[in-house]
Amino acid sequence: MSQIRSIKGTHDILPGDSNRWQRLEQVVHQVCRQFGYREIRTPMFEKTRLFARSVGEETDIVSKEMYSWEDRDGSSLTLRPELTASVVRSYIQHNLRGQAPAQRLYYLGPLFRRERPQKGRQRQFHQFGVEAFGSENPEQDTEIIALAWHILSECGLSVNATLHLNSIGSSDCRSAYKEALKDFIRPNLKQFSETSQRRFETNTLRILDTKAEHEKKLLEGVPLVSDYFTDDDKIHFDSVQHFLNAMDIPFALNPKLVRGLDYYSRTVFEFTSPVLGAQDALLGGGRYDELVETLGGKPTPAIGFAAGMERFLIALESIEKTESDPKPDIYFICLEEDGLPAALSLCQQLRRAGKNLVMDSLRRSLKAQLREANKSGAGHALILGREEIESNSIVIKDLEKGHQVTVLQSSLIEKL
C-alpha cells in the first residue's frame, strides 16, 4: 500500500513544536481572564447560510474558499471559515444577552478555507479571538484593542508591531462614501485587476485593500471615508483615539484600512509586524454593530478581533531563543522484570507528588538507559536493580554532578 500523507494545506503539529503552541495558548487564556473575558467553544461546522448571511455572498470566502457539503437530510453544511459568525449564532441561540447586558467572550480553535497554501496560511489553520457584545461606546473599542496589545506585549511582539487604525463609519456614512468611491474609480476601472473589477460591484471598499502597486497609484487622491462621517461617527472615532492615547497605546491612522468581511462598521484596526514580510498582518478586527440583528437577534452593538496562530508563531520565531521540549525531573530505570510492580508503584507516587517522570519501557541495559536518561535532560535517574529489589532500596543518581546515593524506597519522596 502506498504511503498516506497529510492533505495539502494541512500540517501536523509535532512534539517539538507543540510546546510553543501551548505557550501562546497560555498567554491568550491568561490575558483574556485578566480582562474579564470567558472562553466559548462552538462546533467546527455550521449551516452554510450562517456564513453566507454574515460574511457576505460575494466575498472570496463564501464564493471560493468554503468547504461545504450536502448532509443526508439535504441541508448544506460548512466547516467554519471564521469564528465571529459562530459566536454570534451561539450568543443569539442561548440568549446570552438575557444573562448579562454586556458579554465578553474569547475563543481558540481551527478554521478551514480552501485557499492557496503558503507560509503562515494553510487550509486548516488556527485562530484566537475575542468578541464583546452590548456596548456601542468607544471605551469598549479601546478595551478590545488594549487586550490585543497586552497579548502582543506578553509575547514580546509589541516592540516592532504597528497598530493601524481607521473608521469606516456607520451604514449611512458608508452608503454615501461607496458612491463617491465608485465615481472616483470608474474612469480607470479597466486598468484594475479582474478581482478589483468584481469588487467594484460587490464590495467596493475592499479595493482600498489592494496590494498591487499599480492599483495603489490609481487610488492616489481617492476620497477619504472620514469626509463622509456623520457627527456621531466623528465623535466616536475621536474618542477612540483619545482613549488610546490615555492608555499609552501607540497607533497610526490609516484611512485606507478596511476589513475583508461585509459585517464591519465604524472602528477597524490591524496590528502588523515587519518580520512577516509582505503579508504582514498579525491580528485584525473591528465593530460589527448590525451583525447580531442580521442573524436574527435583537439589535446589539459588538466588536472583536481575530488572530492567526500560525502567523503569531512565525513572528515569535524571530525573537525567541530556541527551546527544547520540556524536560522530565526524573528518569526511572528498572533492570529486573520482577521489580516492575515496585517501580510502577513508585512512579505513581512520584507523579502524585508533582514530579515529571519518564520510565524506560524497552528493558534495555543499564548503560543504554543511562545514556537515554542523560539525553532526556532529566535532573536525576532512579535505578532499581536486583540488589535494590531485595533490600527495598533505590539508587538516586544526580545526572548533572554524577554522584549517587542509595536510600530506602519508603523515604524516596522525602529524600528527593
C-alpha positions as CSV (number, residue, x, y, z in Angstrom):
1,M,0.0,0.0,0.0
2,S,1.4,3.4,-0.9
3,Q,2.2,5.8,1.9
4,I,-0.7,8.0,3.0
5,R,0.3,11.6,3.5
6,S,-1.4,14.6,5.1
7,I,-3.8,16.6,2.9
8,K,-2.3,19.6,1.0
9,G,-2.8,22.8,3.1
10,T,-2.8,20.9,6.4
11,H,0.1,20.2,8.7
12,D,1.0,18.1,11.8
13,I,2.0,19.9,15.0
14,L,4.8,17.6,16.2
15,P,6.0,17.3,19.7
16,G,9.0,19.6,19.0
17,D,6.5,22.4,18.1
18,S,3.5,21.7,20.4
19,N,5.1,23.3,23.4
20,R,5.4,26.6,21.5
21,W,1.7,26.4,20.7
22,Q,0.9,25.7,24.4
23,R,2.9,28.8,25.5
24,L,0.9,31.0,23.1
25,E,-2.4,29.5,24.2
26,Q,-1.5,30.0,27.9
27,V,-0.8,33.7,27.2
28,V,-4.2,34.1,25.4
29,H,-6.0,32.4,28.3
30,Q,-4.2,34.5,30.9
31,V,-4.7,37.9,29.3
32,C,-8.3,37.2,28.4
33,R,-9.0,36.3,32.0
34,Q,-7.3,39.4,33.2
35,F,-9.8,41.5,31.1
36,G,-12.8,39.5,32.3
37,Y,-13.4,37.5,29.1
38,R,-14.8,34.0,29.3
39,E,-14.0,31.2,26.8
40,I,-16.6,29.9,24.3
41,R,-16.3,26.8,22.2
42,T,-18.5,26.3,19.1
43,P,-18.9,23.4,16.7
44,M,-16.5,23.1,13.8
45,F,-19.3,23.0,11.2
46,E,-22.4,25.1,10.9
47,K,-25.3,25.6,8.4
48,T,-23.9,27.2,5.3
49,R,-26.3,30.0,5.3
50,L,-24.9,31.3,8.6
51,F,-21.7,32.3,6.8
52,A,-23.4,33.4,3.6
53,R,-25.5,35.8,5.6
54,S,-22.8,37.1,7.9
55,V,-19.6,37.1,5.8
56,G,-21.3,38.1,2.6
57,E,-22.3,36.1,-0.6
58,E,-19.8,38.0,-2.7
59,T,-16.7,37.6,-0.5
60,D,-13.9,35.3,-1.6
61,I,-14.5,33.2,1.5
62,V,-18.1,32.4,0.6
63,S,-17.7,32.3,-3.2
64,K,-14.4,30.3,-3.5
65,E,-13.0,29.1,-0.2
66,M,-15.6,27.3,1.9
67,Y,-15.6,23.5,2.5
68,S,-19.3,22.7,2.1
69,W,-21.3,19.6,1.6
70,E,-24.9,18.4,1.5
71,D,-26.0,16.4,4.6
72,R,-28.3,13.4,4.4
73,D,-31.3,15.5,5.1
74,G,-30.5,17.8,2.1
75,S,-29.2,20.7,4.2
76,S,-26.0,22.4,3.3
77,L,-23.3,22.3,6.0
78,T,-19.9,24.1,6.1
79,L,-16.7,23.8,8.0
80,R,-16.3,27.1,9.7
81,P,-14.1,29.5,7.7
82,E,-14.2,32.1,10.5
83,L,-15.5,32.2,14.1
84,T,-17.3,35.5,14.7
85,A,-20.4,34.3,12.9
86,S,-20.5,31.1,15.0
87,V,-20.1,33.0,18.2
88,V,-22.9,35.4,17.2
89,R,-25.1,32.4,16.4
90,S,-24.4,31.0,19.8
91,Y,-24.9,34.3,21.5
92,I,-28.4,34.6,20.0
93,Q,-29.4,30.9,20.3
94,H,-28.6,30.7,24.1
95,N,-29.9,34.2,24.9
96,L,-26.6,35.3,26.4
97,R,-27.9,38.9,26.2
98,G,-30.6,37.9,28.8
99,Q,-27.9,36.7,31.2
100,A,-26.0,40.0,31.2
101,P,-26.2,43.1,29.1
102,A,-22.5,43.0,28.4
103,Q,-20.9,39.8,27.2
104,R,-17.2,39.3,26.9
105,L,-16.1,36.1,25.1
106,Y,-12.9,34.6,23.7
107,Y,-12.1,31.5,21.7
108,L,-9.3,29.4,20.2
109,G,-9.7,26.8,17.5
110,P,-9.2,25.5,14.0
111,L,-10.8,27.0,10.9
112,F,-11.0,25.8,7.3
113,R,-10.6,27.7,3.9
114,R,-9.6,26.2,0.6
115,E,-7.1,28.9,-0.5
116,R,-3.6,28.6,-1.9
117,P,-1.3,27.3,0.8
118,Q,1.7,29.5,1.7
119,K,3.8,30.4,4.6
120,G,1.5,31.2,7.6
121,R,-1.6,30.4,5.5
122,Q,-3.0,26.9,5.4
123,R,-6.3,25.3,4.5
124,Q,-6.7,24.2,8.1
125,F,-5.4,27.0,10.3
126,H,-6.0,28.2,13.8
127,Q,-7.1,31.5,15.3
128,F,-7.7,33.0,18.7
129,G,-10.0,36.0,19.1
130,V,-12.4,37.9,21.3
131,E,-15.9,39.3,20.9
132,A,-17.6,41.9,23.2
133,F,-21.4,42.4,22.9
134,G,-23.7,45.0,24.3
135,S,-21.7,48.3,24.3
136,E,-21.7,50.9,21.5
137,N,-19.3,53.2,23.4
138,P,-15.8,53.9,22.3
139,E,-14.3,52.7,25.6
140,Q,-15.3,49.2,24.5
141,D,-13.4,49.6,21.3
142,T,-10.3,50.6,23.2
143,E,-10.7,47.8,25.7
144,I,-10.6,45.3,22.8
145,I,-7.5,47.0,21.3
146,A,-5.8,47.1,24.7
147,L,-6.5,43.3,25.2
148,A,-4.8,42.6,21.8
149,W,-1.9,44.9,22.8
150,H,-1.4,43.0,26.1
151,I,-1.2,39.7,24.2
152,L,1.4,41.1,21.9
153,S,3.3,42.6,24.8
154,E,3.3,39.3,26.7
155,C,4.6,37.5,23.6
156,G,7.3,40.2,23.1
157,L,5.9,41.3,19.8
158,S,4.6,44.8,20.7
159,V,8.1,46.4,20.2
160,N,8.0,46.0,16.4
161,A,4.3,45.9,15.9
162,T,2.3,48.8,14.4
163,L,-1.4,49.4,15.2
164,H,-3.2,50.7,12.1
165,L,-6.5,52.4,13.0
166,N,-9.4,53.7,10.9
167,S,-13.2,54.1,11.0
168,I,-15.3,53.1,8.1
169,G,-18.3,54.9,9.6
170,S,-21.9,53.9,10.1
171,S,-24.1,52.4,7.4
172,D,-25.4,55.9,6.4
173,C,-21.8,57.1,6.0
174,R,-20.7,54.1,4.1
175,S,-23.5,54.3,1.6
176,A,-22.6,57.8,0.6
177,Y,-18.9,57.0,0.6
178,K,-19.2,53.9,-1.6
179,E,-20.9,56.1,-4.3
180,A,-18.1,58.6,-4.1
181,L,-15.5,55.9,-4.3
182,K,-17.2,54.4,-7.4
183,D,-17.3,57.8,-9.1
184,F,-13.5,58.1,-8.4
185,I,-12.6,54.7,-9.7
186,R,-15.0,54.3,-12.6
187,P,-13.0,56.3,-15.2
188,N,-10.0,54.0,-14.7
189,L,-11.9,50.8,-13.9
190,K,-10.5,48.8,-16.9
191,Q,-6.9,49.4,-15.5
192,F,-7.8,47.5,-12.3
193,S,-7.4,43.7,-11.9
194,E,-10.3,41.3,-12.6
195,T,-10.6,40.9,-8.8
196,S,-10.9,44.6,-8.2
197,Q,-13.4,45.0,-11.0
198,R,-15.6,42.4,-9.4
199,R,-15.2,44.1,-6.1
200,F,-16.3,47.3,-7.7
201,E,-19.8,45.9,-7.9
202,T,-19.9,43.7,-4.9
203,N,-17.6,45.1,-2.1
204,T,-16.2,48.4,-3.2
205,L,-14.4,49.2,0.0
206,R,-12.2,46.1,-0.5
207,I,-10.5,47.8,-3.5
208,L,-8.8,50.1,-1.0
209,D,-7.1,47.0,0.5
210,T,-5.3,46.2,-2.8
211,K,-1.7,45.0,-2.6
212,A,-1.0,45.7,-6.3
213,E,1.4,48.7,-6.7
214,H,-0.2,49.9,-10.0
215,E,-3.6,49.9,-8.3
216,K,-2.2,51.8,-5.3
217,K,-1.1,54.5,-7.8
218,L,-4.5,54.6,-9.4
219,L,-6.0,55.2,-5.9
220,E,-3.8,58.2,-5.1
221,G,-6.1,61.1,-4.2
222,V,-9.0,58.9,-3.5
223,P,-11.8,60.4,-1.3
224,L,-11.5,59.6,2.4
225,V,-14.3,57.9,4.3
226,S,-13.7,60.5,7.1
227,D,-15.1,63.1,4.7
228,Y,-18.5,61.4,4.9
229,F,-18.6,60.7,8.7
230,T,-21.8,61.7,10.5
231,D,-21.4,63.8,13.6
232,D,-21.8,60.6,15.7
233,D,-19.1,58.8,13.7
234,K,-16.6,61.6,14.2
235,I,-17.3,61.9,17.9
236,H,-16.9,58.1,18.3
237,F,-13.6,57.9,16.4
238,D,-12.1,60.9,18.1
239,S,-12.9,59.3,21.4
240,V,-11.3,56.0,20.5
241,Q,-8.1,57.9,19.6
242,H,-8.3,60.0,22.8
243,F,-8.7,56.8,25.0
244,L,-5.8,55.0,23.2
245,N,-3.5,58.0,23.9
246,A,-4.6,57.9,27.6
247,M,-3.6,54.2,27.7
248,D,-0.2,54.9,26.1
249,I,-1.0,52.6,23.2
250,P,0.6,54.0,20.0
251,F,-1.3,53.9,16.7
252,A,-1.1,55.1,13.1
253,L,-4.1,56.4,11.3
254,N,-4.6,54.5,8.1
255,P,-7.5,56.0,6.1
256,K,-7.4,53.1,3.5
257,L,-7.7,50.4,6.1
258,V,-10.8,48.3,5.6
259,R,-11.7,44.8,6.8
260,G,-12.4,42.0,4.3
261,L,-15.8,40.9,5.6
262,D,-19.1,42.6,4.9
263,Y,-20.2,43.0,8.5
264,Y,-17.8,45.6,9.8
265,S,-18.7,49.2,10.7
266,R,-17.1,52.2,12.4
267,T,-13.8,51.3,14.2
268,V,-11.5,48.9,12.3
269,F,-7.9,48.1,13.3
270,E,-5.0,45.9,12.4
271,F,-1.6,45.1,14.0
272,T,1.2,44.4,11.6
273,S,4.7,43.1,12.1
274,P,7.7,43.6,9.7
275,V,9.0,40.1,10.4
276,L,6.1,38.6,8.4
277,G,7.2,40.2,5.1
278,A,4.7,41.5,2.6
279,Q,1.8,39.7,4.2
280,D,2.4,41.5,7.5
281,A,-0.9,41.3,9.3
282,L,-0.7,39.7,12.8
283,L,-4.2,40.5,14.1
284,G,-7.2,42.4,12.9
285,G,-10.7,43.4,14.0
286,G,-13.4,46.0,14.3
287,R,-17.0,46.8,15.1
288,Y,-20.0,44.9,13.7
289,D,-23.0,46.6,15.2
290,E,-25.5,45.2,12.7
291,L,-24.4,41.6,12.6
292,V,-26.5,40.3,15.5
293,E,-29.6,41.7,14.0
294,T,-28.7,40.4,10.6
295,L,-28.5,36.8,12.0
296,G,-31.9,37.1,13.7
297,G,-31.1,38.6,17.1
298,K,-32.1,41.8,18.7
299,P,-30.1,44.9,17.7
300,T,-26.8,44.6,19.6
301,P,-23.6,46.6,19.2
302,A,-20.4,44.4,19.1
303,I,-16.7,44.5,18.4
304,G,-14.0,41.9,18.3
305,F,-10.7,40.7,16.7
306,A,-9.1,37.5,15.4
307,A,-5.5,36.5,15.0
308,G,-3.9,33.6,13.1
309,M,-1.9,31.5,15.5
310,E,0.4,30.2,12.8
311,R,1.3,33.8,11.9
312,F,1.9,34.6,15.5
313,L,4.3,31.7,15.8
314,I,6.2,32.7,12.7
315,A,6.7,36.2,14.2
316,L,7.7,34.7,17.5
317,E,10.4,32.6,15.8
318,S,12.3,35.8,15.0
319,I,12.6,36.8,18.7
320,E,12.5,33.5,20.6
321,K,15.5,31.6,21.7
322,T,15.3,28.0,20.5
323,E,13.7,26.0,23.3
324,S,13.8,22.2,23.6
325,D,10.9,20.2,24.7
326,P,10.1,20.3,28.5
327,K,12.5,18.1,30.4
328,P,11.4,15.4,32.9
329,D,12.6,15.8,36.5
330,I,13.3,12.0,36.8
331,Y,14.2,9.1,34.5
332,F,13.3,5.8,36.2
333,I,15.4,2.8,35.3
334,C,14.2,-0.7,36.3
335,L,16.6,-3.5,35.4
336,E,14.6,-6.6,36.6
337,E,11.3,-7.8,35.4
338,D,10.1,-8.8,38.9
339,G,10.9,-5.2,40.0
340,L,8.3,-3.7,37.7
341,P,5.4,-3.7,40.2
342,A,7.5,-1.8,42.7
343,A,8.9,0.5,40.0
344,L,5.4,1.4,38.7
345,S,4.1,1.9,42.2
346,L,7.0,4.4,42.9
347,C,6.4,6.2,39.6
348,Q,2.7,6.6,40.6
349,Q,3.7,8.1,44.0
350,L,6.2,10.4,42.5
351,R,3.8,11.8,39.9
352,R,1.2,12.3,42.6
353,A,3.8,14.3,44.5
354,G,4.2,16.6,41.4
355,K,7.2,15.1,39.7
356,N,7.5,14.9,35.9
357,L,8.8,11.4,35.3
358,V,9.7,9.1,32.4
359,M,10.1,5.4,32.9
360,D,12.0,3.3,30.4
361,S,9.8,0.6,28.9
362,L,12.2,-1.0,26.4
363,R,14.0,-3.1,29.0
364,R,17.5,-2.1,27.8
365,S,20.8,-2.4,29.5
366,L,21.8,0.0,32.3
367,K,24.3,1.7,30.0
368,A,21.7,2.3,27.3
369,Q,19.1,3.5,29.8
370,L,21.6,5.9,31.5
371,R,22.5,7.3,28.0
372,E,18.8,7.9,27.3
373,A,18.4,9.5,30.8
374,N,21.2,12.0,30.1
375,K,19.7,12.7,26.6
376,S,16.3,13.4,28.1
377,G,17.7,16.3,30.2
378,A,16.3,14.8,33.5
379,G,18.0,16.1,36.6
380,H,18.0,12.6,38.3
381,A,17.8,9.0,37.5
382,L,16.3,6.4,39.8
383,I,17.9,2.9,39.4
384,L,16.1,-0.2,40.6
385,G,18.3,-3.3,40.2
386,R,18.5,-6.8,41.8
387,E,20.2,-5.6,45.0
388,E,17.8,-2.7,45.5
389,I,14.8,-5.0,44.9
390,E,16.0,-7.4,47.7
391,S,16.7,-4.6,50.1
392,N,13.7,-2.4,49.3
393,S,16.0,0.4,48.4
394,I,16.7,2.5,45.3
395,V,19.6,4.4,43.8
396,I,19.2,8.2,43.2
397,K,21.8,9.4,40.7
398,D,22.4,13.1,40.1
399,L,22.8,13.2,36.3
400,E,24.4,16.7,36.4
401,K,27.0,16.1,39.1
402,G,27.5,12.4,38.6
403,H,27.3,11.2,42.2
404,Q,24.7,8.8,43.6
405,V,23.2,7.7,46.9
406,T,21.1,4.7,47.9
407,V,18.0,5.2,50.1
408,L,15.1,3.2,51.3
409,Q,12.1,3.2,48.9
410,S,9.9,4.3,51.8
411,S,11.9,7.5,52.2
412,L,12.4,8.3,48.5
413,I,9.9,11.1,48.2
414,E,11.2,12.8,51.3
415,K,14.8,12.4,50.1
416,L,14.0,13.9,46.7
